[in-house]
Amino acid sequence: MLLLTLFLGAALFFHFNVLQKVERKILGVGISTQQTEKPSEIISEGRTKVKYPQDYTIVLLGDSMTEVLGNSDELRAYLKKYYPEQSFEVLNYGFGSTNILSAQERLEYETFYGRTFRPILDIAFDLILIESFGHNPLSQFPLEEGLKKQTSALDKMVETITRVNPSAKIIFVATIAPHKSQYGQGKVDLSQEQRTRWVEERIAYIQNHISYANSHHIPLINIYQKSLNNDQDGKLDYISSIDFIHPSPNGVYFISEEIAKFIFKNQILTP
């Protein structure tokens, strides 16, 4: 069952990713063709790291809900609005169909997802945004045990980042809320009872991520809360009509704007 779930998840995301790119292109949301200067190497905290030439380097860490931000053209555009004199390198480590237990590996080791990615900790980044991975819950475990494993994984990630890159800022991101009655509709064959269980499980992981940020005094971009409608259900305008899981083009804009606005208003990056 687990292998089937992983296969369906990978196939679903591949189908979604192709259509989403087409949909975004139609709406004028281009895929970046930005050419950057070659990064250099520096010694920081006794470790050789890659240093990008932009003023700030931001790392996005998450699952397909983060991957859909692509080359982060929208995020860069919003950041430019708030920081017109600054330049940004945004590195997307959002890997589809992966859960929170895989995130530590991306921090410490070279990983492969369509191409080879260097360890995040080998990059001289200024800010890392850690998304909840809530849409890929640890369903192989009972809920209580899975949430404990999520918390333990976050403990280890935060400790590692703080130790290896103590000057970097950490922000948690709670992604867009799922829609209870339409989640995965047309892509995953579920009864309404199953669909409700899926949504409730995903919400539990997103809320645990939020609670961790609050209890550990980690800045939180609570897109989840802001994407709820009056019925406390996910706003369909932010959810893809292709699979009713991932962000729609409007959702990508919304997420990107909320991230940039939060960074600026909370003075996370000071010019």
Secondary structure, DSSP 8 states (H G I E B T S, - for coil): -HHHHHHHHHHHHHHHHHHHHHHHHHTT-----------EEEEETTEEEEE-SSSEEEEEEESHHHHTTTT-HHHHHHHHHH-TT--EEEEEEE-TT--GGGHHHHHHS-EESSSEE--GGGB--SEEEEE--TTS--TTS-HHHHHHHHHHHHHHHHHHHHHH-TTSEEEEEE-----TTTTTTTTS---HHHHHHHHHHHHHHHHHHHHHHHHTT--EEEHHHHTB-TTSSB-GGGB-TTTSSSB-HHHHHHHHHHHHHHHHHTTSS--
